[in-house]
Amino acid sequence: MARPLLLRSDSDAVSVRAAARAAKDGGQARRFLALVAICEGSAEAAKIGEVTPQIVRDWVMTFNAAGPAGLIDPGGARCGALAANRPVSVGLGRIQISVSRQTMSRQLRAMGLRKLSVRPRHHAQAEEAIEHFQKVSRLVWRKSPPRRVSPLNE
């Protein structure tokens, strides 16, 4: 049977929850909340962190070794993520909601919707060539040659 995960002795559920509230990185806050579940004795840490139990175990080991700073996303901000996380404003009558594109995309995917994009075109594509290749060839009808009758069938 596996040994239970234990956090470092200077951390308890209250201090880890406070660190989650103070976290600027969303991933770090999610990792802290998974550790709070471990402190409280819940078996739901992997579900809260939306990862496998092995990854939660790795988070505990990292937290015990490096403290709260060890749970910051090592990749940091990516160039694409910086452009994609600009807030999108949606007006619903008099209510104004602002969410990031990533959150909007995640919610649309959860509803079963997908992003549609235009099919890419080559910059030097000729319109006449497209029409030429899309035309259906005319069928040439030929009369079948007469069948030979074998002398055995007569």
Salt bridges, closest charged atoms under 4 A:
ASP10 OD1 - ARG8 NE 2.91
GLU40 OE2 - ARG17 NH2 2.47
GLU44 OE1 - LYS47 NZ 3.70
ASP58 OD1 - ARG57 NH1 3.67
ASP73 OD2 - ARG78 NH2 3.82
GLU127 OE2 - ARG121 NH1 3.24
